[in-house]
Amino acid sequence: MLIEDLFRPRWHEQMEEVIKNMVASVITNEQVLLNEITDWENSEKRKWMLIGNNYYKNKMSIEEKKRDAAWKSNLKLVHGYVKKLVDQKVGYVLSKQPSVTSTNKQYQEKLTELFDAGMLNRLRKVGKEAINKGVAYLHPYFNEQGELSFMRFPAEQVIPFYADSENMRIESFLRVFEMNHYEGTTKKRIKKVVHYHAGGIDHYVMEGATLIPDIPTGGRQGYHFLYGEQPVLWEKVPLIHFRYNEEEQPLVELIKSLVDNYNTQASTNADVLADIPNFIYKLINYGGVDLEEFINDLNINRVVKTDENGDVDKLTADIQTDATEKELERTRKAIYELGRGVDTLNENLGNASGVALKFRYSDLDLDCNMLESEMQSSIEHMMWFITHYLKMIGEGDFTSEKMNFVFNRDIITNEMEAVEMCEKSVGIIDEQTNRENHPWYTAEVETRLKQQKAEERNELDEYLETMEKQRQAQSGVTDDE
């Protein structure tokens, strides 16, 4: 044995140290979640979500504008182009009640109940958020009455983890949000983290750089919901994403620089107009004491004192705004061009023909086609939860049934041309198809037509009955004779 062997750790002591180092090097699930939360909160994607939300509410970068001198104006003109374009797209696709149909009569009745005014309003909000933030999320849950409902999670609070390269199948997701919490009589803001996964839901409270199980809320629960007192797991993670486009790129990212430029140009021009007076007085050998006396004499006495060879003149301020107006007009056109909207102030829009209207709406139509395609896919995902819920509560197994969801767009047309085309189509196509293409057509038209035909039949029957009575009466008189 060598002398240095006496000072070496024993073999089992060496192995204990190796194992300790291996355990310490293994990252825990909570550390992974913390890393993902940190990356998400510092990400560009989340930053654009917050910007989109602010710009929709007219909270823009122009509010940071400063003046370089105390006497100068500092007007901050905010133009709500983002809000207008977002509302235009939402109104175009989601303003009308969608058509939800199925060949199964029982399933059709359930769909009619589910897709009521409340569901349409929820879809409008989801569509608006998707355009503002690039993506929006609905979470299926059970309300206090034990009925399936859908809650909208703000997109900036959600961190999804996908199981496929196309980001379609969600493997799990985090929801990170802040809320008020009382400790005694002291109100504090705490950050909560909820991890939804295939095995249930984990609740945490974030303190500094540590995740602590939130036991009062539920801690680690091995289920997604309770059906009565029975814990149940969804076969899919309970989250439905609604994308504005495949890239989840918000509208504001496309037009923010243009809107900022428009606000800056308009505000700067307004500052110039506010700071430059209509004219400037030119005084030669003024006989008064100071300028305050000059203004006072001019306003009250309408005279000005001058010394020998004195004079008073006015210099007119020549303000050039043509260049600014051209820049504003160019920027405005670019906002509608890149934002894929319709400029309703276009002077030629009101008198445009049907073909011209379709051309002017082509960009909006193209953008809404992509939005509708993404929403169709999301609604199909939502129907999975609905059909499994109906099966679970014993109201029918519709999991293999097909349904059609059609967005009824609020399309602008030239009514005069549409009416003329309907008149010219009489005898060429059936009456109902012709009516459906009339600009004033609604579902109530068919009901009113049936009522009108019934009234006409009654009038005809009454007329024929009266004529028959008169005929019989005349026939009776002739026989008596």
Phi, psi and omega per residue, in radians:
M1 nan 2.330 3.097
L2 -1.397 2.687 -3.091
I3 -1.087 -0.579 -3.112
E4 -1.257 -0.371 3.124
D5 -1.137 -0.433 3.139
L6 -1.158 -0.452 -3.089
F7 -1.750 -0.032 3.095
R8 -1.375 2.583 3.063
P9 -1.129 2.628 3.093
R10 -1.152 2.841 -3.026
W11 -1.066 -0.779 -3.097
H12 -1.191 -0.499 3.073
E13 -1.207 -0.636 3.084
Q14 -1.127 -0.735 -3.132
M15 -1.166 -0.653 3.090
E16 -1.071 -0.694 3.122
E17 -1.163 -0.709 3.121
V18 -1.090 -0.806 -3.132
I19 -1.106 -0.703 3.132
K20 -1.065 -0.748 3.122
N21 -1.145 -0.663 3.129
M22 -1.139 -0.763 3.135
V23 -1.106 -0.723 -3.123
A24 -1.154 -0.489 -3.094
S25 -1.457 -0.227 3.138
V26 -1.415 2.184 -3.108
I27 -1.397 2.398 -3.129
T28 -1.464 2.862 3.122
N29 -1.061 -0.694 3.126
E30 -1.117 -0.647 3.116
Q31 -1.175 -0.648 3.073
V32 -1.072 -0.801 -3.140
L33 -1.087 -0.720 3.116
L34 -1.086 -0.729 3.114
N35 -1.095 -0.736 3.140
E36 -1.143 -0.684 3.125
I37 -1.128 -0.767 3.131
T38 -1.081 -0.785 3.126
D39 -1.092 -0.724 -3.102
W40 -1.156 -0.791 -3.086
E41 -1.186 -0.350 3.101
N42 -1.785 0.100 -3.032
S43 -1.402 2.689 3.074
E44 -1.159 -0.627 -3.097
K45 -1.063 -0.796 3.137
R46 -1.188 -0.632 3.119
K47 -1.051 -0.744 -3.141
W48 -1.198 -0.535 3.064
M49 -1.067 -0.793 -3.133
L50 -1.180 -0.664 3.101
I51 -1.112 -0.779 3.131
G52 -1.043 -0.726 3.121
N53 -1.138 -0.726 3.140
N54 -1.187 -0.760 -3.106
Y55 -1.173 -0.560 3.067
Y56 -1.125 -0.570 3.129
K57 -1.564 0.223 3.122
N58 1.116 0.520 3.022
K59 -1.816 1.722 -2.945
M60 -2.117 3.016 -3.086
S61 -1.120 -0.376 -3.114
I62 -1.088 -0.373 3.127
E63 -1.141 -0.317 3.121
E64 -1.545 0.007 -3.133
K65 -1.077 2.375 -3.124
K66 -2.171 2.810 3.097
R67 -1.828 2.596 -3.082
D68 -1.634 -0.021 3.073
A69 -2.593 2.542 -3.039
A70 -1.109 -0.542 -3.055
W71 -1.445 -0.220 -3.082
K72 -1.408 2.640 3.053
S73 -1.263 2.724 3.121
N74 -2.428 1.103 -3.137
L75 -1.284 2.451 -3.127
K76 -2.185 1.561 -3.088
L77 -1.527 2.129 -3.112
V78 -1.859 2.239 -3.136
H79 -2.016 2.115 -3.011
G80 -1.475 0.943 3.136
Y81 -1.175 -0.630 -3.132
V82 -1.108 -0.836 3.134
K83 -1.064 -0.734 -3.111
K84 -1.127 -0.769 -3.132
L85 -1.179 -0.718 3.126
V86 -1.100 -0.859 -3.140
D87 -1.100 -0.585 3.124
Q88 -1.115 -0.768 -3.138
K89 -1.203 -0.760 3.133
V90 -1.112 -0.766 3.127
G91 -1.131 -0.613 -3.106
Y92 -1.173 -0.683 -3.055
V93 -1.681 -0.643 -2.908
L94 -2.089 0.246 -3.118
S95 -1.349 -0.510 -3.115
K96 -1.745 2.690 3.098
Q97 -1.096 2.193 3.132
P98 -1.245 2.783 3.082
S99 -1.686 2.063 3.140
V100 -2.062 1.958 -3.019
T101 -2.284 2.745 3.069
S102 -2.669 2.618 3.111
T103 -1.305 -0.340 3.090
N104 -1.440 2.025 -3.041
K105 -1.080 -0.739 -3.126
Q106 -1.148 -0.711 3.113
Y107 -1.149 -0.660 3.115
Q108 -1.056 -0.712 3.120
E109 -1.111 -0.709 3.124
K110 -1.163 -0.695 3.133
L111 -1.128 -0.695 3.115
T112 -1.086 -0.672 3.107
E113 -1.184 -0.720 -3.057
L114 -1.259 -0.783 -3.065
F115 -1.601 1.180 3.115
D116 -1.616 -2.933 -3.120
A117 -1.091 -0.601 3.128
G118 -1.144 -0.715 3.115
M119 -1.174 -0.687 3.112
L120 -1.093 -0.736 3.111
N121 -1.087 -0.670 3.112
R122 -1.144 -0.709 3.110
L123 -1.147 -0.626 3.076
R124 -1.069 -0.807 -3.141
K125 -1.108 -0.688 3.111
V126 -1.136 -0.755 3.116
G127 -1.083 -0.737 3.120
K128 -1.096 -0.771 -3.138
E129 -1.164 -0.650 3.128
A130 -1.076 -0.700 3.124
I131 -1.225 -0.688 -3.133
N132 -1.235 -0.625 -2.994
K133 -2.060 -0.063 -3.135
G134 1.639 -0.510 -3.133
V135 -2.759 2.640 3.072
A136 -2.366 2.784 -3.048
Y137 -2.310 2.437 2.976
L138 -2.031 2.405 3.138
H139 -2.016 2.030 3.082
P140 -1.280 2.286 -3.138
Y141 -2.611 3.049 -3.140
F142 -1.929 2.222 -3.100
N143 -1.375 -3.032 -3.072
E144 -1.146 -0.414 3.107
Q145 -1.506 0.024 -3.137
G146 1.379 0.333 -3.129
E147 -1.778 2.574 3.098
L148 -1.178 2.293 3.088
S149 -2.437 3.060 -3.103
F150 -2.295 2.211 -3.129
M151 -1.894 2.389 3.114
R152 -1.542 2.072 3.034
F153 -1.594 2.182 3.053
P154 -0.927 2.310 -3.006
A155 -1.059 -0.569 -3.123
E156 -1.235 -0.186 3.123
Q157 -1.637 -0.141 -2.976
V158 -1.897 2.296 3.054
I159 -2.103 1.745 -3.109
P160 -1.503 2.581 3.036
F161 -2.087 2.045 -3.037
Y162 -1.685 2.614 -3.123
A163 -1.705 -0.056 -3.126
D164 -2.349 2.841 -3.073
S165 -1.244 -0.385 -3.124
E166 -1.564 0.065 3.114
N167 0.954 0.882 3.110
M168 -1.933 -0.711 -3.086
R169 -1.744 2.031 -3.100
I170 -1.480 2.151 3.140
E171 -1.487 -0.688 3.053
S172 -2.890 2.976 3.083
F173 -2.716 2.729 3.076
L174 -1.897 2.514 2.918
R175 -2.085 2.106 -3.099
V176 -2.056 2.089 -3.093
F177 -2.621 2.785 3.111
E178 -1.881 2.629 3.114
M179 -2.645 2.813 3.107
N180 -1.364 2.508 -3.128
H181 -2.520 2.363 -3.140
Y182 -1.771 2.255 2.959
E183 -1.964 1.712 -2.979
G184 1.251 -2.074 3.106
T185 -1.832 0.092 -3.090
T186 -1.724 2.194 3.107
K187 -1.565 2.278 -3.133
K188 -2.285 2.739 3.024
R189 -1.713 2.183 3.100
I190 -2.097 2.659 3.136
K191 -1.827 2.162 3.133
K192 -1.869 2.543 3.117
V193 -2.240 2.170 3.116
V194 -2.107 2.177 -3.116
H195 -1.886 1.967 3.101
Y196 -1.710 2.225 -3.131
H197 -2.552 3.134 -3.061
A198 -1.095 -0.456 -3.097
G199 -1.635 0.038 3.128
G200 2.387 -2.550 -3.072
I201 -2.363 2.308 3.075
D202 -1.954 2.224 -3.129
H203 -1.846 2.300 3.131
Y204 -2.325 2.772 2.904
V205 -2.046 2.322 -3.101
M206 -1.656 2.075 3.091
E207 -2.142 1.892 -3.067
G208 1.129 -2.122 3.118
A209 -1.916 0.621 -3.097
T210 -2.333 2.447 3.033
L211 -1.788 2.134 -3.129
I212 -1.959 2.260 3.111
P213 -0.946 2.281 -3.124
D214 -1.599 1.486 -3.048
I215 -1.119 -0.776 -3.127
P216 -1.017 -0.576 -3.118
T217 -1.378 -0.508 -3.120
G218 2.717 -0.306 -3.141
G219 1.044 -2.302 3.077
R220 -1.698 1.852 -3.139
Q221 -1.893 2.283 -3.062
G222 -1.547 0.645 3.117
Y223 -2.712 2.858 3.104
H224 -1.669 -0.568 3.123
F225 -2.777 2.931 3.096
L226 -1.901 2.234 3.033
Y227 -1.832 1.722 -2.897
G228 1.267 -2.029 3.029
E229 -1.951 0.108 -3.090
Q230 -1.600 2.092 3.090
P231 -1.244 2.392 -3.073
V232 -2.321 2.474 3.030
L233 -1.904 2.284 2.970
W234 -1.161 2.600 3.056
E235 -1.302 -0.340 3.065
K236 -2.079 2.648 3.088
V237 -1.144 2.259 -3.003
P238 -1.311 1.329 3.054
L239 -2.690 2.320 3.131
I240 -2.123 2.124 -3.132
H241 -1.699 2.445 3.080
F242 -2.089 1.907 -3.070
R243 -1.680 2.557 3.016
Y244 -1.314 -0.669 3.084
N245 -2.684 3.049 -3.073
E246 -1.063 -0.611 -3.105
E247 -1.450 -0.093 -3.068
E248 0.980 0.713 -3.131
Q249 -1.675 2.117 -3.108
P250 -1.249 2.742 3.141
L251 -1.042 -0.696 -3.045
V252 -1.067 -0.513 -3.129
E253 -1.153 -0.445 -3.117
L254 -1.440 -0.456 -2.983
I255 -2.227 0.050 -3.063
K256 -1.012 -0.814 -3.098
S257 -1.091 -0.612 3.125
L258 -1.231 -0.745 3.119
V259 -1.140 -0.703 3.104
D260 -1.086 -0.728 3.131
N261 -1.127 -0.729 3.126
Y262 -1.084 -0.797 3.126
N263 -1.078 -0.728 -3.108
T264 -1.162 -0.832 -3.125
Q265 -1.085 -0.787 -3.119
A266 -1.156 -0.701 -3.124
S267 -1.206 -0.734 3.126
T268 -1.119 -0.739 3.117
N269 -1.110 -0.693 3.114
A270 -1.146 -0.637 3.074
D271 -1.067 -0.768 -3.126
V272 -1.078 -0.795 -3.130
L273 -1.139 -0.598 -3.132
A274 -1.312 -0.572 -3.038
D275 -1.546 -0.467 -3.121
I276 -1.563 2.111 3.136
P277 -1.242 2.873 3.130
N278 -1.096 -0.607 3.073
F279 -2.708 2.858 -3.136
I280 -2.105 2.355 3.117
Y281 -1.400 2.382 3.061
K282 -1.959 2.019 -3.067
L283 -1.913 2.291 3.072
I284 -2.114 2.134 -3.132
N285 0.897 0.950 3.125
Y286 -1.165 2.350 -3.048
G287 -1.618 -0.008 -3.120
G288 -1.548 -3.023 -3.083
V289 -1.497 -0.882 -3.097
D290 -2.594 3.084 -3.090
L291 -1.181 -0.540 3.105
E292 -1.087 -0.673 3.095
E293 -1.169 -0.655 3.121
F294 -1.064 -0.838 -3.136
I295 -1.122 -0.689 -3.135
N296 -1.123 -0.793 3.106
D297 -1.090 -0.681 -3.094
L298 -1.198 -0.744 -3.067
N299 -1.356 -0.622 -3.042
I300 -1.666 -0.898 -3.036
N301 -1.638 -0.220 -3.109
R302 1.033 0.452 3.087
V303 -2.351 2.786 3.113
V304 -2.304 2.293 3.108
K305 -1.464 2.303 3.073
T306 -2.309 2.704 3.041
D307 -1.422 -3.025 3.114
E308 -1.070 2.349 -3.093
N309 1.118 0.379 3.112
G310 -1.409 2.843 -3.110
D311 -2.806 2.742 3.061
V312 -2.280 2.343 -3.127
D313 -2.488 2.900 3.109
K314 -2.074 2.397 3.029
L315 -1.870 2.080 -3.125
T316 -1.427 2.307 3.111
A317 -1.412 2.111 -3.131
D318 -1.673 1.779 -3.061
I319 -1.666 2.167 3.131
Q320 -1.730 1.951 3.138
T321 -2.088 0.027 -3.087
D322 -1.065 -0.764 -3.111
A323 -1.103 -0.712 3.132
T324 -1.141 -0.747 -3.137
E325 -1.088 -0.693 3.113
K326 -1.149 -0.686 3.111
E327 -1.147 -0.707 3.105
L328 -1.115 -0.737 3.141
E329 -1.146 -0.728 3.113
R330 -1.097 -0.750 -3.128
T331 -1.172 -0.696 3.125
R332 -1.044 -0.795 3.127
K333 -1.089 -0.694 3.140
A334 -1.152 -0.630 3.117
I335 -1.074 -0.815 -3.141
Y336 -1.253 -0.541 3.138
E337 -1.185 -0.895 -3.092
L338 -1.406 -0.431 3.079
G339 -1.454 -0.059 3.106
R340 0.915 1.021 3.114
G341 -2.271 -3.051 -3.140
V342 -2.008 2.149 3.103
D343 -1.384 1.810 -3.068
T344 -1.268 -0.178 3.089
L345 -1.563 0.023 3.099
N346 -1.076 2.159 -3.020
E347 -1.140 -0.378 -3.106
N348 -1.639 0.021 -3.036
L349 -1.270 -0.681 -3.037
G350 -1.154 -0.601 -3.080
N351 -1.777 0.237 -3.074
A352 -1.253 2.567 3.079
S353 -1.322 3.027 3.137
G354 -1.032 -0.733 3.130
V355 -1.147 -0.741 3.141
A356 -1.145 -0.653 3.107
L357 -1.108 -0.756 3.111
K358 -1.070 -0.665 3.126
F359 -1.152 -0.749 -3.123
R360 -1.211 -0.457 3.124
Y361 -1.638 0.062 -3.032
S362 -1.107 -0.710 3.131
D363 -1.146 -0.788 3.100
L364 -1.071 -0.728 -3.139
D365 -1.108 -0.737 3.134
L366 -1.102 -0.788 -3.137
D367 -1.128 -0.734 -3.124
C368 -1.248 -0.459 3.034
N369 -1.067 -0.770 3.132
M370 -1.187 -0.716 3.085
L371 -1.070 -0.763 -3.131
E372 -1.131 -0.693 3.113
S373 -1.065 -0.759 3.117
E374 -1.153 -0.697 -3.112
M375 -1.224 -0.583 3.086
Q376 -1.060 -0.769 3.115
S377 -1.097 -0.710 -3.126
S378 -1.206 -0.674 3.124
I379 -1.167 -0.622 3.049
E380 -1.052 -0.715 3.072
H381 -1.133 -0.719 3.140
M382 -1.115 -0.641 -3.134
M383 -1.132 -0.447 3.088
W384 -1.069 -0.786 3.136
F385 -1.184 -0.653 -3.120
I386 -1.151 -0.840 -3.102
T387 -1.162 -0.643 3.103
H388 -1.238 -0.543 3.053
Y389 -1.160 -0.795 3.127
L390 -1.082 -0.664 3.098
K391 -1.157 -0.705 -3.086
M392 -1.145 -0.659 -3.097
I393 -1.573 0.096 3.030
G394 1.371 0.470 3.138
E395 -1.793 0.256 3.063
G396 2.155 2.584 3.096
D397 -1.745 1.787 -3.132
F398 -1.972 0.330 -3.050
T399 -1.120 -0.437 -3.136
S400 -1.810 0.041 -3.127
E401 -1.395 2.574 3.100
K402 -1.649 2.575 3.051
M403 -2.427 2.634 3.105
N404 -1.981 2.231 3.112
F405 -2.054 1.966 -3.064
V406 -2.040 2.170 3.047
F407 -1.397 2.132 3.103
N408 -1.611 1.757 -3.038
R409 -1.322 2.629 3.097
D410 -1.566 1.323 -3.010
I411 -1.432 2.352 3.093
I412 -1.485 2.271 3.120
T413 -2.326 2.877 2.994
N414 -1.505 1.833 -2.994
E415 -1.078 -0.676 -3.111
M416 -1.085 -0.781 3.126
E417 -1.119 -0.701 -3.125
A418 -1.113 -0.729 3.122
V419 -1.126 -0.743 3.128
E420 -1.088 -0.706 3.122
M421 -1.139 -0.646 3.099
C422 -1.128 -0.726 3.122
E423 -1.092 -0.726 -3.112
K424 -1.280 -0.295 -3.092
S425 -1.596 -0.069 3.128
V426 -1.073 2.242 -3.121
G427 1.555 -0.241 3.136
I428 -1.683 -0.751 3.076
I429 -2.116 2.908 -3.102
D430 -1.167 2.794 -3.038
E431 -1.122 -0.703 -3.084
Q432 -1.168 -0.740 3.090
T433 -1.058 -0.693 3.112
N434 -1.106 -0.748 3.135
R435 -1.125 -0.728 -3.088
E436 -1.091 -0.411 3.123
N437 -1.645 0.031 3.078
H438 -1.320 2.412 -3.063
P439 -1.112 -0.354 -3.129
W440 -1.732 0.169 -3.059
Y441 -1.298 2.351 2.976
T442 -2.391 2.999 -3.138
A443 -1.103 -0.420 -3.128
E444 -1.237 -0.317 -3.102
V445 -1.065 -0.758 -3.108
E446 -1.091 -0.728 3.124
T447 -1.099 -0.750 -3.123
R448 -1.197 -0.602 3.100
L449 -1.146 -0.724 3.098
K450 -1.083 -0.740 3.116
Q451 -1.117 -0.712 3.141
Q452 -1.127 -0.750 3.137
K453 -1.151 -0.656 3.101
A454 -1.114 -0.737 3.104
E455 -1.116 -0.710 3.126
E456 -1.117 -0.692 3.099
R457 -1.123 -0.719 3.118
N458 -1.098 -0.759 3.116
E459 -1.085 -0.725 3.128
L460 -1.145 -0.740 3.119
D461 -1.092 -0.725 3.113
E462 -1.109 -0.705 3.135
Y463 -1.124 -0.801 -3.136
L464 -1.127 -0.658 3.120
E465 -1.135 -0.721 3.113
T466 -1.122 -0.751 3.137
M467 -1.112 -0.670 -3.132
E468 -1.166 -0.677 3.105
K469 -1.121 -0.726 3.118
Q470 -1.128 -0.674 -3.137
R471 -1.140 -0.748 -3.136
Q472 -1.166 -0.667 3.133
A473 -1.110 -0.765 3.117
Q474 -1.136 -0.648 3.136
S475 -1.147 -0.644 3.137
G476 -1.183 -0.654 3.113
V477 -1.134 -0.725 -3.109
T478 -1.155 -0.710 -3.140
D479 -1.119 -0.650 3.133
D480 -1.130 -0.655 3.126
E481 -1.144 nan nan
